[in-house]
Amino acid sequence: HQAAIRSEIKNGKRWFKAKTPPNQPHVTLDPAAIQHMLLCRDMVWHLLPETMREELTNSIHRTTVLLPDKTQRSTATKSMATSITKGKIDYSACQQHIDTLLEAISDSSVCKVIYNAPARGSSAEYHIAPLKIIAYHESLYLKCWLVPDKGEAKPIFDDMRLAIHRIKDVQRTPRTFKEVPEGEDHPEKSTFGVIAGEEFRVKVKVAPESAAYIRERQWSADQKMTKYKNGGLKLEFTATSQPEVVAWVLGFGPLIELLEPKDLREKVHQDLKKMLHAYRPTLTDLGDSAREEYF
């Protein structure tokens, strides 16, 4: 369809305005639908690079031309939500990498990535089949397969997770891969933890003060909760990442006790001993009598 363009000069600047065509396309869209798109945008705002924020906002605003009632346009684009985060990652420098990954996911292209893994202390080169971008807590991760450098792109490891802000370079290659549809051989499992690994069962004892918070959330698809008479509860769930379970338990302080697995309980015990040692009083913190009693 051709649109009539009208221009005028105001305050030394030329403005252009496209006249809305009289025959609107038959699209079902109302202010509530646009508000839902804005809600999704605002909830992930802190994860988006600046240019992607602008593109998304402009795209949503352009959809208002499809509203039958022009008076609803300003109301439809009114932001009604926001996201609050602590320790957020600035993804502005990752815009090009994200765009490349999205294109590769779309056409099933194998990518070569340079990845900075803190545990290695250096960068590593991987050939990967990118499957999906995952938003987890305050970070973005890439779910992918690790594939051979050459030949058919069959997975060497079929559940690799890469933190996108640690990807230093990504290049699409001419090779393609055939993804197994979700729900068949590679379902997205609802387990605790973003780091892929062997599944294990976790049991924790939750104090009454944290019971409502724990009860209101899903920690794995097969979780089980048992209420105690004092208002606390026992939570059982399936996890794939031991470090994430340990960090989660320690984050609750005395309000959660890890019961099983036993080896992970011992890891929490050792970490608590290290924390206690780090916070031990120094000689200058204690008076003479207290110093003698403490030591």
Secondary structure as GFF3:
##gff-version 3
##sequence-region A 1 295
A	DSSP	beta_strand	5	10	.	.	.	ID=ss1
A	DSSP	beta_strand	13	18	.	.	.	ID=ss2
A	DSSP	alpha_helix	31	43	.	.	.	ID=ss3
A	DSSP	three_ten_helix	45	47	.	.	.	ID=ss4
A	DSSP	alpha_helix	50	62	.	.	.	ID=ss5
A	DSSP	three_ten_helix	63	66	.	.	.	ID=ss6
A	DSSP	three_ten_helix	70	72	.	.	.	ID=ss7
A	DSSP	alpha_helix	73	76	.	.	.	ID=ss8
A	DSSP	three_ten_helix	92	94	.	.	.	ID=ss9
A	DSSP	alpha_helix	95	107	.	.	.	ID=ss10
A	DSSP	beta_strand	109	117	.	.	.	ID=ss11
A	DSSP	beta_strand	122	136	.	.	.	ID=ss12
A	DSSP	beta_strand	139	146	.	.	.	ID=ss13
A	DSSP	beta_strand	157	163	.	.	.	ID=ss14
A	DSSP	three_ten_helix	164	166	.	.	.	ID=ss15
A	DSSP	beta_strand	167	176	.	.	.	ID=ss16
A	DSSP	beta_strand	200	206	.	.	.	ID=ss17
A	DSSP	alpha_helix	208	215	.	.	.	ID=ss18
A	DSSP	beta_strand	224	227	.	.	.	ID=ss19
A	DSSP	beta_strand	233	239	.	.	.	ID=ss20
A	DSSP	alpha_helix	242	251	.	.	.	ID=ss21
A	DSSP	three_ten_helix	253	255	.	.	.	ID=ss22
A	DSSP	beta_strand	256	260	.	.	.	ID=ss23
A	DSSP	alpha_helix	262	278	.	.	.	ID=ss24
A	DSSP	three_ten_helix	283	285	.	.	.	ID=ss25
A	DSSP	alpha_helix	288	294	.	.	.	ID=ss26
###
